[in-house]
Amino acid sequence: MEKVRPTERPAPERRARARVTDEHGRRVRVWELVLRYLLLLAVLALTVGPFLWQLSTSLKGPTEDIFGSPPAFLPGHPTLHNYQRVADTIPVWDYALNSLRVAGANVVTNCVGSALAGYALARLRYRGRRVATLVFILAMLVPVEGIIIAQFTTMRELGLNNTLIGVVLPGCVGAMNVLLMRNAFLNLPHEIEEAAFVDGANVWQRFLRIALPAVKGTLAVVAIFAFMGAWDDFLWPLIVLSDPSRFTLTIGLNYLHGTFANDERLVAAGTIIAVAPLIALFACLQRYFFRGVGEGAVKG
């Protein structure tokens, strides 16, 4: 008869310790991970904290103390009356519409112009291409304050003073946006365009059907930068505009702060009105934004 061997008991399984690794697969110690998160929380508090405080102040009623110690972060009785007071004090919605027109035109001109110029600098072969790229780089080094008098003189000679076109025209194509699009187009494989060229596609077809759809992320980055630059601009609209009916939102809020500087609730409500479109735009384009940062990164 066959002897039945006793079954061997399996060795106790060792509990695998959870290991945290970085993008290169290297192990990250616990204290390093805790330190990173503490730094991130500190940066988050410094960046988001003022906005949340302004939002809280704009929702507080006239009977609530906003300078108490310790400060009350959450409003006891939230109200939207401060936003109505802003609309009653200044034509804030007309100013916001003017800013939206300027910012929308700036987005369209920057996206179209930067895409065309970036593709020409990255893909086309002609004399002076490197010189043109160098000109765009040097244009980034010139401060706005150094050429603002020349811009104002040019707008006056063209008869565009006190018009929204005069506000849009100097920033219709930004040098930084052109370089972002150039670097995004440079990262595309040349084999794809060569195959399209063999199939008979001309330059416009290669640009519109192959190159441009591949850099949607960078195009979203350009759109966000152009919108933010036009929406937040204060100095140039203040110089070129003189008719109060054509004022942008930043100029209108400055008048609000100068006249009602003691009413912090009113100023906070106006600030939230100015920031809300930027948050909405970033929320709509954030998926393309983070992808486009890598596409259009400027290489040293």
Disulfide bonds with the S-S distance in Angstrom:
none
